[in-house]
Amino acid sequence: MPHPPHGRFPGQAVVIGAGIGGLTAARVLADHFEQVVLVESGTLPAVAGPREGVPQARHVHGMLARGARQLEALFPGLQTELVAAGAPLFDHGLLASTTVFAGLVPRTHAGVQAHGFSRDLLEWSLRQRVVNHPRVTVRDRSPATGLCWSREARRVVGVRLADGEVLDAEWVVDASGRFSKLPQWLEQAGFPRPAVKVVDAGLAYATMLFDAPGRDFEALQHMNSAPDLPRGAFAIHMEGGRWAVTVFGAGGDHPPTDEQGWREFAKTLGNDDLDALLASATPVEGAGIHGFKRTENRRHEYTAIRQWPRRLVAIGDSVAAFDPVFGQGMTVSVLQAQALGETLARPGDLDTAARRTQRRVAAIVRTPWLMSVSEDLAWHHHRERGTLPLRLRPVLWYKRRLIRLLVTDPEVSRVFLSVYHMVKPPRALVGPRMLAKALFKAPRLGPVTAVTGTDGAR
Ligand SMILES: Cc1cc2nc3c(=O)[nH]c(=O)nc-3n(C[C@H](O)[C@H](O)[C@H](O)COP(=O)(O)OP(=O)(O)OC[C@H]3O[C@@H](n4cnc5c(N)ncnc54)[C@H](O)[C@@H]3O)c2cc1C
């Protein structure tokens, strides 16, 4: 079907899953279809608060600057609204306490903004805008249980819900997250089951929520490093004066989920800023401690399916879910939704647009996947007592030298943060100046002491 002159396709598009990927996809599709229906299996709360469909939302969720910029383009005024709700906006280089294996990173103005909010607040703010969009209908407690196909099963024509209802669809987006059933649905329709790549760092999170007075930093990162330093922590100052504090451990060194064990685990990091924050903080009553273990990098090779179904696109964690330590998942989902909009805006056949979009989705995954997996393969091979693939050794060697430079060279910090936030491409880390610094200026280190312990996370 050619692109209609008024810029909108007739009929309705259906989005499965109301997480960050699904909400942004619904917003984008509303520019191109007469109607958009967003179905969500869980209950969507009327206020910003936890919901069962996204247990990961209990943990520190940082949005990279690139994702924030794109969200603002899709939802103008979002940032101002989050700030008005009390979410601190700050320069990541200046107001984050960052510790790497080489030591504490000196603060420096990085020109990269970070925003401290709970994922609940972000999702709720997006949801309000999507729910109020005149062309979008949001239906919660409506799990999708399968896809409906054209007679020759090459084109998706609808989505089946758990109660048997079928939603006709000119276009379907699967944004149902890490545990998406799409591979099974494709197989049932006669498509080959997509290959899956998994790289598991054996990482688990455990998170507590606190009320705490303001500090001279708005966020804290204590990064781990394979294979000697499995433990780390994140803390973020959020709306309502609250702090979310996540401790984590890779390589199977998992944080406990009882308070005493959790605090002891945090103490082993030897991080003065974290210790001071926790000493001044009061746990939020009834918030408990939440563990999370399903953190493996998992990527479906959908573009390898030669005859990709027409009118179907998968985005977000449904395609590729990342180790959360690098904070990439939400940004990747938003960029993929943006790519979906760009493909649909181009003149062309709706039937071929899905395959084109799916290729762009895969291209967006590539760099974040490499960033995440290059580090995690080190854990993976350490756990399996294997040796690190030869091709990865120079990458990790170089990265470690750059990380050592973070504690002495503010310019390296600034470039590193820009790449981390996806506002500069990774090649910025291998320009002539950075190369020279990495090769000749990286400070020497003393021996690294390993800290490991019990496995307590659920
Ligand atoms: C512990 C942890 C910490 C993380 N921290 C960060 C971070 O700091 N920064 C960051 O950018 N990312 C982080 N992520 C990743 C981030 O949560 C996801 O990448 C992001 O939410 C995008 O996911 P999504 O929209 O694809 O899926 P999700 O957010 O998981 O949403 C999927 C939705 O689909 C619904 N659903 C599932 N099946 C069905 C069905 N059959 N029918 C209808 N609805 C369905 C679910 O209920 C859910 O609402 C973290 C992840 C984890 C696990």
The ligand as an ORCA input file, in Angstrom:
! r2SCAN-3c Opt
* xyz 0 1
  C      17.312     -4.792     36.694
  C      17.209     -3.942     35.456
  C      17.663     -2.634     35.481
  C      17.596     -1.869     34.307
  N      18.116     -0.609     34.321
  C      18.071      0.135     33.193
  C      18.614      1.447     33.169
  O      19.191      1.932     34.122
  N      18.499      2.154     31.994
  C      17.900      1.633     30.878
  O      17.831      2.309     29.857
  N      17.396      0.392     30.885
  C      17.468     -0.368     32.004
  N      16.946     -1.629     31.986
  C      16.321     -2.136     30.749
  C      14.916     -1.576     30.593
  O      14.108     -1.944     31.676
  C      14.292     -2.088     29.271
  O      15.235     -2.170     28.272
  C      13.223     -1.126     28.843
  O      12.199     -1.194     29.774
  C      12.641     -1.348     27.448
  O      11.898     -2.477     27.484
  P      10.569     -2.778     26.656
  O       9.651     -1.633     26.554
  O      11.038     -3.450     25.444
  O       9.975     -3.868     27.642
  P       9.400     -3.707     29.105
  O       9.684     -2.386     29.689
  O       9.818     -4.909     29.864
  O       7.840     -3.732     28.851
  C       7.177     -4.847     28.312
  C       5.700     -4.704     28.609
  O       4.990     -5.688     27.875
  C       4.004     -6.256     28.707
  N       3.679     -7.578     28.156
  C       4.442     -8.700     28.200
  N       3.838     -9.699     27.542
  C       2.661     -9.204     27.079
  C       1.586     -9.758     26.315
  N       1.604    -11.029     25.910
  N       0.537     -8.955     26.020
  C       0.491     -7.661     26.421
  N       1.478     -7.105     27.149
  C       2.550     -7.851     27.451
  C       4.641     -6.263     30.082
  O       3.680     -6.368     31.104
  C       5.352     -4.906     30.067
  O       4.504     -3.876     30.482
  C      17.032     -2.423     33.128
  C      16.575     -3.726     33.118
  C      16.679     -4.487     34.265
  C      16.234     -5.918     34.202
*
